[in-house]
Amino acid sequence: VAVELFQESPTAFLQELRKGKFIRVNSSGRDVLSTIAVLQLPVESTASTAGVTLLPSATVEALLVDKRKLELVQPFKLALLKLASQEAARLMAAGEYELALPVALDAVQQGQLLFKPAPALQLFPLYLLASQANLGLRRAKQCEDFLALASWLAMKEPTLTTNIMKSQLSRLYGQLYAFQGRQPEALSAFAEDVYYCSLEYGPEDPRTSLGFYNLGKVFQSKGDIERAGACNDMVVQIWTSVLCRVVLGVTQTPEGLVPESSAPAGLPVGRLQLMEVVDMLLDIGRGRMHISGPDPSVADAHFVTGLALIQLEEPERAADQLEAAESIYAAHQPDLQRTRLLDMAKVMLGALQG
């Protein structure tokens, strides 16, 4: 803070803090010291202990005002808001909704103060975070309240609301309606999610697949097995296509497998999202097994799950999935393309295992 914000020596800056005008916290916690070591920052030492002086955000803001660095106050607040949003998203990705909710609500409060007096579209993702955290805790009313706020902002600024934003809003409404057992509304919302994702990325993009999966789950809950199966087929088809390109370096065509002419682009999703995709594919495989028994469609689900696990560098789980696919294919005389893809996957798995 001393060097980067105020161009002062840490020693002189600390002396000023010790006058008691600004709030500070001294910590010798193991996690704090570990973070300081990773950042390669100096530790303050006394005769009895080593520690570090921590400044609450309110203190840093007061220092910026006191030292006439007013142009940095807004960027500092924006940085804090981004940090809170990222932390809430990280906690929810880990399933820690109890911990995520207060962080998400704090981000909403920060945003409302930062963008007042008029509500701004910048609050849209913050409202979605809060609604998602509430839904994770099965708090439907609070979730719906925040979704209504996000919807109002989108209607207020229709030309600035992107397809991605509309997709995210529709998806959360679909999840809320599915939780409430409102199946027609859930189907409509998830269909809108697919529509807006398709406009932005294309109907066969991996980022569109979650909408098809969600549609399949609602159809399944309605007992419409045929439509649920069609949605799940789309999910498996999308991920088989993209993972064959990324992991195996080939494209599937009616004429056969075509090697990629250049290095394939990476996946448009991160590691945490790909882990969720694995869970999604495993669920589809279990559903197919329950309906039709060990037929080639179940093997296809095992195969694409194995590719996803190779991409995640989880060789043991990948091997289990590829072995399950191979045993089912062997009992049904698979076509040549499936056999070649499975052989290529086993080669990639062997390279991963070293």
C-alpha positions in Angstrom: 0.0 0.0 0.0 2.8 2.4 1.0 4.8 1.9 -2.2 2.2 1.2 -4.8 -0.5 3.7 -3.8 1.3 6.5 -2.0 4.9 6.2 -3.2 6.2 6.3 0.4 8.6 4.1 2.3 6.9 1.4 4.3 8.7 2.6 7.5 7.5 6.2 7.2 4.0 5.0 6.3 3.9 2.6 9.3 4.9 5.4 11.7 2.0 7.4 10.5 -0.4 4.5 11.0 0.9 4.1 14.6 -0.3 7.6 15.5 -3.7 6.0 15.9 -5.6 8.1 13.4 -6.5 5.1 11.2 -7.7 1.7 12.1 -5.3 -1.1 11.5 -5.1 -4.8 12.5 -2.0 -6.7 13.5 -2.1 -10.4 12.5 0.3 -13.3 13.0 -2.2 -15.9 11.7 -0.6 -18.8 9.9 -2.8 -18.4 6.8 -2.0 -14.7 6.6 1.8 -15.2 7.0 1.6 -17.9 4.3 -0.1 -15.5 1.9 2.5 -12.9 2.7 5.3 -15.4 1.9 3.6 -16.3 -1.5 3.4 -12.6 -2.4 7.1 -12.2 -1.3 6.3 -9.3 1.0 8.3 -8.5 4.1 7.1 -9.6 7.5 7.2 -7.3 10.5 9.1 -8.9 13.4 9.3 -8.1 17.1 11.3 -9.7 19.9 8.5 -12.3 20.5 6.6 -12.8 17.3 6.4 -12.2 13.5 3.3 -10.6 12.0 1.9 -8.2 9.5 -0.2 -5.0 9.7 -3.5 -5.4 7.8 -5.5 -2.3 6.7 -9.3 -2.6 6.4 -10.7 -1.4 3.1 -12.3 1.6 4.9 -8.8 2.6 6.2 -7.3 2.5 2.7 -10.2 4.6 1.3 -9.8 7.1 4.2 -6.0 7.3 3.4 -6.7 7.9 -0.3 -9.0 10.8 0.7 -6.6 12.2 3.3 -3.6 12.1 0.9 -5.6 13.7 -1.9 -5.6 10.6 -4.1 -9.3 11.1 -4.9 -8.9 9.7 -8.5 -8.0 6.3 -7.0 -11.1 6.0 -4.7 -13.4 4.8 -7.4 -11.0 2.2 -9.0 -10.3 1.0 -5.4 -14.0 0.4 -4.8 -14.4 -1.3 -8.1 -11.5 -3.6 -7.3 -13.1 -4.6 -4.0 -16.4 -5.2 -5.7 -14.7 -7.5 -8.3 -12.9 -9.3 -5.5 -16.1 -9.9 -3.6 -17.9 -11.1 -6.8 -15.1 -13.6 -7.6 -15.0 -14.9 -4.1 -18.8 -15.5 -4.1 -18.6 -17.3 -7.4 -15.7 -19.4 -6.2 -17.5 -20.5 -3.1 -20.7 -21.4 -5.0 -18.7 -23.4 -7.5 -17.4 -25.4 -4.5 -20.9 -25.8 -3.2 -20.3 -23.6 -0.2 -23.6 -21.6 -0.4 -23.7 -20.8 3.3 -20.4 -19.0 3.0 -21.2 -17.6 -0.4 -24.4 -15.9 0.5 -23.0 -13.1 2.8 -20.2 -12.4 0.4 -22.7 -12.1 -2.5 -25.0 -9.9 -0.4 -22.0 -7.7 0.5 -21.2 -7.4 -3.2 -24.7 -6.2 -3.9 -24.5 -3.6 -1.1 -21.1 -2.4 -2.4 -22.5 -2.1 -5.9 -25.6 -0.3 -4.8 -23.5 2.3 -3.0 -21.0 2.5 -5.8 -23.5 3.1 -8.6 -26.1 5.2 -6.8 -28.3 7.2 -7.1 -29.8 5.5 -10.2 -29.7 1.7 -10.4 -27.2 0.7 -13.1 -26.8 -2.3 -15.4 -23.5 -3.0 -13.6 -25.7 -4.4 -10.7 -27.1 -7.1 -13.0 -24.4 -9.8 -12.4 -24.4 -9.0 -8.6 -28.2 -9.6 -8.5 -27.6 -12.9 -10.3 -24.9 -13.9 -7.8 -27.3 -13.2 -4.9 -30.1 -15.1 -6.5 -27.9 -18.1 -7.2 -26.6 -18.2 -3.6 -30.2 -18.0 -2.3 -31.3 -20.7 -4.6 -28.4 -22.9 -3.5 -29.8 -22.6 0.1 -33.4 -23.4 -1.2 -34.6 -19.8 -0.4 -36.9 -19.5 -3.3 -38.6 -16.2 -2.3 -35.2 -14.3 -1.9 -34.0 -15.8 -5.1 -37.0 -14.6 -7.0 -36.7 -11.1 -5.5 -33.1 -10.7 -6.8 -34.1 -12.2 -10.2 -36.9 -9.6 -10.4 -34.3 -6.8 -9.7 -32.1 -8.2 -12.5 -35.1 -8.5 -14.9 -36.0 -4.8 -14.2 -32.5 -3.7 -15.0 -32.6 -5.7 -18.3 -35.9 -4.2 -19.3 -34.7 -0.7 -18.4 -31.7 -1.1 -20.7 -32.7 -3.5 -23.5 -30.1 -2.3 -26.0 -27.3 -2.9 -23.5 -28.5 -6.3 -22.3 -26.5 -8.9 -24.1 -27.5 -12.4 -25.2 -25.2 -13.8 -22.6 -27.0 -11.8 -19.8 -30.4 -12.9 -21.1 -29.2 -16.5 -21.1 -27.9 -16.3 -17.6 -31.2 -14.7 -16.4 -33.3 -17.3 -18.2 -31.2 -20.2 -16.8 -31.6 -19.0 -13.2 -35.4 -18.6 -13.7 -35.5 -22.1 -15.1 -33.6 -23.5 -12.1 -36.0 -21.6 -9.7 -39.1 -22.8 -11.5 -37.8 -26.4 -11.6 -37.1 -26.2 -7.8 -40.7 -25.0 -7.3 -42.1 -27.7 -9.5 -43.4 -25.2 -12.0 -42.5 -27.4 -15.0 -44.1 -25.4 -17.9 -42.4 -22.2 -16.7 -39.1 -24.1 -16.3 -39.3 -25.5 -19.8 -40.0 -22.1 -21.2 -37.1 -20.5 -19.3 -34.6 -23.2 -20.2 -35.7 -22.9 -23.9 -34.9 -19.2 -23.7 -31.5 -20.0 -22.3 -30.8 -22.3 -25.2 -32.1 -19.7 -27.7 -29.9 -16.9 -26.4 -26.8 -19.1 -26.0 -27.4 -20.3 -29.6 -27.5 -16.7 -30.8 -24.3 -15.9 -29.0 -22.2 -19.1 -29.5 -24.2 -21.4 -31.8 -26.5 -24.3 -31.0 -23.7 -26.9 -31.0 -21.3 -24.9 -28.7 -20.4 -26.5 -25.4 -21.7 -23.4 -23.6 -25.2 -24.2 -25.0 -25.2 -27.8 -23.8 -26.2 -27.0 -20.2 -29.5 -25.6 -21.5 -30.2 -28.8 -23.3 -29.3 -30.8 -20.2 -31.7 -28.7 -18.0 -34.5 -29.1 -20.6 -33.9 -32.9 -20.4 -34.1 -33.0 -16.7 -37.5 -31.2 -16.7 -38.8 -33.5 -19.5 -37.7 -36.4 -17.4 -39.5 -35.1 -14.3 -42.7 -34.9 -16.5 -42.2 -38.5 -17.7 -41.6 -37.4 -21.3 -38.7 -39.9 -21.8 -38.5 -39.4 -25.6 -37.9 -35.6 -25.4 -35.6 -36.0 -22.4 -33.5 -38.5 -24.4 -33.4 -36.1 -27.4 -32.0 -33.3 -25.2 -29.5 -35.6 -23.6 -28.4 -36.9 -27.1 -27.7 -33.3 -28.0 -25.5 -32.9 -24.9 -23.5 -36.0 -25.7 -23.1 -35.1 -29.3 -21.9 -31.6 -28.5 -19.3 -32.8 -26.0 -18.1 -35.8 -28.1 -17.5 -33.4 -31.0 -15.5 -30.8 -29.1 -13.5 -33.3 -27.0 -12.6 -35.4 -30.0 -11.1 -32.2 -31.5 -9.4 -31.0 -28.3 -8.2 -34.3 -26.8 -7.8 -36.5 -29.8 -7.1 -33.9 -32.5 -9.8 -35.3 -35.0 -13.1 -34.1 -36.3 -16.0 -36.6 -36.9 -17.6 -36.5 -40.4 -20.0 -38.8 -42.2 -17.0 -39.9 -44.3 -14.8 -40.7 -41.3 -12.3 -39.1 -39.0 -10.5 -36.1 -40.2 -7.2 -35.0 -38.4 -7.2 -31.3 -37.3 -5.1 -29.3 -39.7 -3.8 -27.1 -36.9 -3.5 -27.2 -33.2 -7.1 -27.3 -31.8 -8.3 -24.4 -29.8 -8.8 -25.0 -26.1 -12.2 -25.5 -24.5 -14.3 -22.4 -23.9 -14.9 -23.5 -20.3 -12.6 -23.6 -17.3 -11.6 -26.5 -15.1 -14.4 -26.1 -12.5 -17.0 -26.0 -15.3 -15.5 -29.1 -17.0 -15.8 -30.9 -13.7 -19.5 -30.0 -13.7 -19.7 -31.3 -17.2 -18.3 -34.7 -16.1 -21.1 -34.9 -13.5 -23.6 -34.0 -16.1 -22.4 -36.7 -18.5 -22.3 -39.3 -15.7 -25.9 -38.5 -14.9 -26.9 -38.9 -18.5 -25.1 -42.2 -18.7 -26.9 -43.5 -15.6 -30.3 -42.4 -17.0 -29.6 -44.2 -20.3 -28.6 -47.3 -18.4 -31.8 -47.2 -16.4 -34.0 -46.8 -19.5 -32.4 -49.1 -22.1 -29.7 -51.1 -20.3 -26.1 -51.4 -21.5 -26.6 -50.4 -25.1 -24.2 -48.4 -27.3 -25.7 -45.1 -26.2 -24.6 -45.8 -22.7 -21.1 -46.7 -24.0 -21.1 -43.3 -25.9 -21.7 -41.6 -22.6 -18.9 -43.5 -20.9 -16.6 -42.7 -23.8 -17.1 -38.9 -23.8 -16.9 -38.8 -20.0 -13.5 -40.6 -20.3 -12.3 -37.9 -22.8 -13.4 -35.1 -20.3 -11.5 -36.8 -17.5 -8.4 -37.2 -19.7 -8.6 -33.4 -20.3 -8.9 -32.9 -16.5 -5.8 -35.2 -16.1 -7.6 -37.7 -14.0 -6.3 -41.0 -15.5 -7.8 -43.5 -13.0 -11.4 -42.2 -13.5 -10.8 -41.9 -17.2 -9.6 -45.5 -17.4 -12.8 -46.7 -15.6 -15.0 -44.9 -18.1 -13.1 -46.1 -21.2 -13.1 -49.7 -19.9 -16.9 -49.4 -19.4 -17.4 -48.1 -22.9 -15.1 -50.8 -24.4 -17.0 -53.7 -22.6 -20.4 -52.4 -23.9 -19.1 -51.8 -27.4 -17.6 -55.3 -27.5 -21.0 -56.8 -26.8 -22.7 -54.8 -29.7 -20.2 -54.9 -32.5 -19.5 -51.1 -32.7 -18.9 -49.3 -36.0 -15.4 -48.7 -37.2 -15.4 -45.0 -36.2 -16.3 -45.7 -32.6 -13.6 -48.4 -32.4 -10.9 -46.0 -33.8 -11.9 -43.2 -31.4 -11.8 -45.6 -28.5 -8.3 -46.8 -29.5 -7.1 -43.2 -29.9 -8.5 -42.3 -26.4 -6.6 -45.3 -24.9 -3.4 -44.1 -26.5 -3.9 -40.6 -25.0 -4.7 -42.2 -21.6 -1.5 -44.2 -21.8 0.5 -41.0 -22.5 -1.2 -39.3 -19.5 -0.3 -42.3 -17.2 3.3 -42.0 -18.3 
